[in-house]
Amino acid sequence: MPYVNAKVMADVLTPDVRARNRAVWSSGDWDAMSELVAPVGPRLLDAIGVGPGTRLLDVGTGSGGTIAIPAAQRGAQVVGSDFIDTWFDAAGGRADEAGVEVQWVVGDAQELPFDDASFDVVTSTFGHMFAPDQPAAARELARVVKPGGTIGFTAWRPAGNIGRFFATVASHMPPAPAGFTPPPLWGTEDRVRELLGPLGIDIACTNETVRFEGSSTAEVLELHTSSFGPVVTARAALGDDWPALRADLATLFDGLYQETDDGSGAEMEYLQTIGRRPAGV
């Protein structure tokens, strides 16, 4: 059973949105979850064109395996930033195993600790989208990239299977606080243009999928229950009501995961955005 200590649960219940967000994500084990989205990073790096000498910032880097370390393996000078510094132990181990150097820096996507125009490329794979203040996160992505530089990120689509997953969890939890903006809105082109267009960023979006592998529905459910922060904290918060959510998640996963010649898996839909900051802007 996942363990969520009293301090974490107190933060989950606080009206302080940032404290609550930090508590939710620190309660899980993103290093375990990150294997599911590992193919997304190299695909994004290919689309951007990251190579030797590129100065790259990865926002919401987690344990670094999706973008930061693959980018460093391509010769980029990489900074991985996240507001959960406990993941940096795993990140450092991954970097050592890959034989690359990455600078790990604690930073909130809404208030990045970097100077203006510091990076050639700024990336995020399903990290920035969970910042509570979406306009602030957009401004920060645009602020720290150089004129002529590139912002590249991915976000789960609200109408996709991960969107259904989040909706299932939310249906068992208390109503969201006033002013809450659902993170998967970052997975719609209209919202991306609304957030980044006024900042002078030229935007190109594509719909993509990543296949989540799993030997069985039970294995996938156990992984999310023990390692995915929103589910870990939901289980702790729901107490005796947890079995109802667990049953709904099992039903959802049963419908999503299909057997093929390559094993069991499910296609998860996301939006990939490549934004260019024009030179001189």
Secondary structure, 3 states (H helix, E strand, C coil): CCCCCHHHHHHHCCCCHHHHHHHHHHCCCHHHHHHHHCCHHHHHHHHHCCCCCCEEEEECCCCCCCCHHHHHHCCCEEEEEECCHHHHHHHHHHHHHHCCCCEEEECECCECCCCCCCEEEEEEECCHHHCCCHHHHHHHHHHHEEEEEEEEEEEECCCCHHHHHHHHHHCCCCCCCCCCCCHHHHHCHHHHHHHHHHHCCEEEEEEEEEEEECCCHHHHHHHHHHHCHHHHHHHHHHHHHHHHHHHHHHHHHHHHCEEECCEEEEEEEEEEEEEECCCCC
